[in-house]
Amino acid sequence: MAFDPRTADRVRWILSDHPGISEKKMFGGLAFLMRGAMCVSVSGRGGLLVRVGPDNHERFVREPHVQPVKMAGRQVVGFLRVMPEGYRTQPALKKWVQRGLDFVETMPLKPKRRKSRPVFEKRGSALTAKTASSSKASRRANRR
């Protein structure tokens, strides 16, 4: 099941005032990230995934239309699934999006990713430099 594009548009509208928000397809849905960390996601399984953190998990999971998130059969503490009934109105959706933003603001900044370093491969008698991503692609092609 694909994520609900109407809900994604509603979340985009709420987040339009916040700088540094990006979108990424994750968890079978569309995740909204602040400073590289997911705060809320419009789930492909229905509902909204909200990152509230482990300290708020027990308090918010008791609210109506809220369930703990399970991935690969295990409960993920700090993430909640809010069913559509729980964010039907714009103020209710804004409340859940804000909870996700509030938690991510408490997190330390993620370090910037380093560019991949060259990987040397032996070709004949000479060593050739390739980036890590291109060597992965060549290994995949060699497996076929």
Residue pairs with C-beta under 8 A, 6 or more apart in sequence:
1 44
1 45
1 46
2 44
3 28
3 29
3 30
3 42
3 43
3 44
4 42
4 46
4 84
7 42
7 48
7 84
7 87
7 93
8 30
8 42
10 90
10 93
11 32
11 40
11 42
11 48
11 93
11 97
12 23
12 32
14 90
14 93
14 94
14 97
15 21
15 32
15 97
18 34
18 101
20 34
20 35
21 32
21 33
21 34
22 32
22 33
22 36
23 30
23 31
23 32
23 33
24 30
24 31
24 33
24 38
25 31
26 38
26 41
27 41
27 43
27 44
27 49
27 71
28 43
28 44
28 45
29 41
29 42
29 43
29 44
29 45
29 49
30 41
30 42
31 38
31 40
31 41
31 49
32 38
32 39
32 40
32 41
32 97
32 100
33 39
34 101
34 104
34 105
35 104
35 107
35 109
35 110
36 110
37 51
37 104
37 107
37 110
38 49
38 51
38 100
38 104
39 50
39 51
39 97
39 100
39 101
39 103
39 104
40 48
40 49
40 50
40 51
40 96
40 97
40 100
40 101
41 48
41 49
42 48
43 49
43 81
45 81
46 83
46 84
47 81
47 82
47 83
47 84
47 86
48 81
48 82
48 86
48 87
48 93
48 96
49 69
49 79
49 80
49 81
49 82
50 60
50 79
50 80
50 81
50 82
50 96
50 97
50 99
50 100
51 78
51 79
51 100
51 103
51 104
52 60
52 78
52 79
52 80
52 99
52 100
52 103
53 78
53 103
53 106
54 77
54 78
56 78
56 99
56 103
57 68
57 77
57 78
57 80
60 66
60 80
60 99
61 67
61 68
61 80
63 86
64 85
64 86
65 82
65 83
65 84
65 85
65 86
66 80
66 81
66 82
66 83
66 86
67 80
67 81
67 83
68 75
68 76
68 77
68 79
68 80
68 81
69 75
69 76
69 79
69 80
69 81
70 76
78 103
82 96
86 92
86 96
87 93
87 95
87 96
116 131
116 132
116 133
117 132
118 129
118 130
118 131
118 132
119 129
119 130
119 131
119 132
119 135
120 127
120 128
120 129
120 130
121 127
121 128
121 130
121 135
121 138
130 138
